Amino acid sequence: MTAPPDVTDDPLTWVDDVALIERSRRDPDRFAVLYDRHFTEIHRYLASRLGGEIADDLAAEVFLVAFRKRDTFDPARGAVRPWLFGIATNLVWRHRRSETRRLAAFRRAPVESGTVDGHEERVAARLIAASVQERLASALRDLPAGDRDVLLLVAVAELSYDEIAQALDIPYGTVGSRLSRVRKKLRAVLGGVNPMLGETDG
């Protein structure tokens, strides 16, 4: 009879994130698997908020902070992925001026037509809605920081409400109320265009 595969032989395939955190406390090299799993989406989220150059450094810093804090990670409070996005969002707060410049650049950037291929381009297409780009960027810049965090964790990171609550350490209901408030504000600014989908409400 063939023995089942030993999860230690292929951690990327067989071991979940929480188990990897636990194992990395005894064997720090295990943490590299989490880096491989989540670096791309963390970098994409940071790049959308601060630009690619800053994201290069901050994405690595997210995992450095997570590695240093891995002994304090409590799986009872949620999953590893939103925990990482929470760390990333905290680092964004330290670079608020850069985010403001990023939104100003977004407002000035030309809107390109044609086929949208990549994930980041698809997200941008949902947010831009072509003719409302400048108004949207101005509205995003004027949002309270907490409201902006919730919106971008939905639109860019594609986290669920529950994951956002874990990432920002806020109640689930607060996520919904913030997002509802943001949508109303943006719809008013954009003349009825749904800020999440680039569509006009019926």
C-alpha positions in Angstrom: 0.0 0.0 0.0 1.4 3.4 -1.0 1.9 5.8 1.9 0.2 9.2 1.7 2.5 12.1 0.6 4.4 13.7 3.4 3.3 17.3 3.5 6.8 18.3 4.5 8.1 17.2 1.1 5.9 19.7 -0.8 4.7 22.5 1.5 3.5 24.7 -1.3 1.0 22.0 -2.3 0.0 20.4 0.9 0.4 22.9 3.8 -2.1 25.7 4.4 -1.0 29.2 5.4 -1.8 28.9 9.1 0.2 25.7 9.3 3.1 27.3 7.6 3.1 30.2 10.1 3.1 27.6 12.9 6.0 25.6 11.3 8.0 28.8 10.5 8.2 29.5 14.2 10.4 26.4 14.5 11.8 26.4 11.0 12.1 30.0 9.6 12.7 28.8 6.1 9.1 27.7 5.9 8.0 31.3 5.8 9.5 31.6 2.2 6.5 29.6 1.0 4.1 32.3 2.2 6.2 34.9 0.4 6.0 32.9 -2.8 2.2 32.5 -2.5 1.2 36.1 -1.7 3.9 38.4 -2.9 2.4 39.1 -6.3 -1.1 40.2 -5.0 0.4 42.2 -2.2 2.7 44.0 -4.6 -0.2 44.6 -7.0 -2.3 46.2 -4.2 0.6 48.4 -3.1 1.4 49.4 -6.7 -2.2 50.5 -7.3 -2.0 52.8 -4.3 1.6 54.0 -4.3 3.2 53.2 -7.7 5.4 50.4 -8.7 8.7 51.8 -7.5 7.5 52.2 -3.9 5.7 48.9 -4.1 8.9 47.1 -4.8 10.3 48.1 -1.5 7.1 48.0 0.6 6.0 44.6 -0.6 9.2 43.1 0.7 8.8 45.1 3.9 5.3 43.6 4.4 6.8 40.1 4.5 9.7 41.3 6.7 7.2 42.7 9.2 5.0 39.6 9.0 8.1 37.4 9.6 9.0 39.3 12.7 5.5 39.2 14.0 4.7 35.6 13.1 4.9 34.5 16.7 2.0 36.9 17.5 -0.2 35.7 14.7 -3.5 34.4 16.1 -5.4 32.1 13.7 -8.5 32.5 15.9 -8.7 36.1 14.6 -8.6 35.2 10.9 -6.6 33.9 8.0 -3.1 34.8 7.0 -4.0 36.6 3.7 -6.1 39.4 5.3 -3.4 39.7 8.0 -0.8 40.4 5.3 -3.1 43.0 3.6 -3.6 44.6 7.0 0.2 45.0 7.3 0.3 46.3 3.7 -2.4 48.9 4.5 -0.6 50.1 7.6 2.5 50.7 5.5 0.4 52.6 3.0 -0.6 54.9 5.8 3.0 55.8 6.3 3.3 56.8 2.7 0.1 58.8 2.5 1.7 61.7 0.5 2.9 59.2 -2.1 -0.7 57.9 -2.4 -2.0 61.5 -2.9 0.6 62.0 -5.7 -0.5 58.6 -7.2 -4.1 59.7 -7.3 -3.2 63.0 -8.9 -1.2 61.1 -11.6 -4.2 58.8 -12.1 -6.4 61.9 -12.6 -4.1 63.3 -15.3 -3.3 60.0 -17.1 -5.0 59.4 -20.5 -7.6 56.6 -20.7 -6.6 54.0 -23.2 -9.1 52.1 -25.3 -8.8 48.6 -26.6 -8.6 45.1 -25.2 -7.9 44.8 -21.4 -5.8 41.8 -20.7 -4.3 41.7 -17.2 -5.9 41.7 -13.8 -4.6 45.1 -12.9 -5.9 46.6 -16.1 -9.3 45.0 -15.5 -9.5 46.6 -12.1 -8.5 49.9 -13.5 -11.1 49.6 -16.1 -13.8 49.0 -13.5 -12.7 52.1 -11.5 -12.0 54.4 -14.4 -15.2 54.2 -16.4 -13.4 56.2 -19.1 -15.0 59.7 -19.1 -15.2 60.0 -15.3 -11.5 59.3 -14.6 -10.6 62.8 -13.3 -13.7 63.1 -11.1 -13.1 59.7 -9.7 -9.5 60.4 -8.8 -10.4 63.6 -7.1 -13.2 61.9 -5.2 -10.8 59.1 -4.1 -8.3 61.6 -2.9 -10.9 63.4 -0.8 -12.2 60.3 0.9 -11.4 59.7 4.6 -8.4 57.3 4.8 -10.4 54.5 6.4 -13.1 54.7 3.7 -10.5 54.7 0.9 -8.8 51.6 2.5 -12.1 49.7 2.4 -12.9 50.7 -1.2 -9.4 49.7 -2.5 -9.3 46.5 -0.6 -12.5 45.5 -2.4 -11.7 46.9 -5.8 -8.0 46.2 -6.0 -7.2 43.4 -3.6 -10.7 41.8 -4.1 -11.0 40.9 -0.4 -14.4 39.8 1.0 -16.0 41.9 3.7 -14.9 39.4 6.3 -11.3 39.5 5.1 -11.3 43.3 5.1 -12.6 43.3 8.7 -9.7 41.1 9.6 -7.2 43.1 7.6 -8.2 46.5 9.2 -9.2 45.1 12.6 -12.7 46.6 12.4 -16.2 45.1 12.9 -17.8 43.4 9.9 -20.6 45.8 10.0 -18.2 48.8 9.8 -16.9 47.4 6.5 -20.4 47.4 5.0 -21.3 50.9 6.3 -18.0 52.4 5.1 -18.4 50.9 1.6 -22.0 51.9 1.4 -21.1 55.5 2.3 -18.2 55.5 -0.2 -20.5 54.2 -3.0 -23.1 56.9 -2.3 -20.4 59.7 -2.3 -18.8 58.4 -5.5 -22.1 58.0 -7.3 -23.0 61.5 -6.4 -19.7 62.8 -7.8 -19.8 60.6 -10.9 -23.4 61.3 -11.8 -24.9 57.9 -11.1 -22.0 55.7 -12.3 -21.4 52.7 -10.1 -17.8 53.3 -8.8 -17.2 49.5 -8.4 -18.3 48.4 -11.9 -18.1 51.4 -14.2 -21.8 51.1 -14.9 -24.7 53.5 -14.7 -27.3 52.6 -12.1 -30.7 51.9 -13.5 
